[in-house]
């Protein structure tokens, strides 16, 4: 038996919503406006997800794919607070004082472990995260964060990551 997909496209239903706003009843205007707002939110989420997918990691298979959501959430939580990031592989700086998400992601996981340092605009360190890649994280991706500064900032960042990645 052949199945026909009748799912409407956003482009297809847009004229209906526009007509509802232009000449509909109060309830029709309210419904059409809410649906357009929902569609805009979904479009924004799609753009954000595509931006995340387009990030270039240091190697195709490293860090492991299951660790990437944790790392992305960590970097975003830091940058969204207005801090900069420096990444050190052993004692060598991979990047210093960056607030560019793509640059930070690209420089993670050049080796088996990194130290990610959180810095203010004045380049003062306010916390750090120790990252060990592919360290038995298949079952629990949070294991990639092996240690971090025990301060309010880093504890808040960990809470943000837990909240973002909660099922």
Helices and strands as residue ranges (DSSP letters): H 10-23, H 26-53, H 65-79, E 84-89, E 92-98, H 101-107, E 113-119, E 125-132, G 141-144, E 145-148, H 152-165
